[in-house]
Amino acid sequence: MKKTCLLVSVVLAATLLLALVPFSVFALTVPTFSLSESSYRLQYVLPAGTTFNGSIATTGSVRFWVSDPNMAQIVNLGIIDNADAFSFVAKQNGTYTFNFENDLPNTIQVSFSYVTNPTIPGGGSSGIVWAYLVIFVVVAVVGSVVIIFVIRRTTKMDDSGDRQV
């Protein structure tokens, strides 16, 4: 009985820790920026073979395109009125430019988030990402300890109950 409870507690603890695996890939969000009859550029250095998945949400109309290191246009979403997403694989090493443009006088807010595979260094809010990872690990470890404690306590109660009979 003790070995079974110990095995169950180890399996539960491992399951709790494995639940963190999806959190190893984080979407990075660039702080929201405003556009009013202006353009905005973001640049990322990508190694060849990097998959870049991005999403854009706006409060108005914005034109969006991506240029490779040779300034050739590789993504063109045209005018985005609300939200859109895109993906590409970097064909070569270098700086890729993400262009946002608003030709209208009204100010719009733009939110841009992305995920890369492999993760690119210096990708925006990585400090926040590590803080979340530390929090999830701490919660998983504490949760595992609590699970093991509860199972052991239940086992001890069962064992003491068996002795009285």
Secondary structure as GFF3:
##gff-version 3
##sequence-region A 1 165
A	DSSP	alpha_helix	2	18	.	.	.	ID=ss1
A	DSSP	three_ten_helix	21	24	.	.	.	ID=ss2
A	DSSP	beta_strand	28	35	.	.	.	ID=ss3
A	DSSP	beta_strand	38	46	.	.	.	ID=ss4
A	DSSP	beta_strand	51	58	.	.	.	ID=ss5
A	DSSP	beta_strand	62	67	.	.	.	ID=ss6
A	DSSP	beta_strand	73	80	.	.	.	ID=ss7
A	DSSP	beta_strand	83	89	.	.	.	ID=ss8
A	DSSP	beta_strand	94	102	.	.	.	ID=ss9
A	DSSP	beta_strand	108	117	.	.	.	ID=ss10
A	DSSP	alpha_helix	126	164	.	.	.	ID=ss11
###
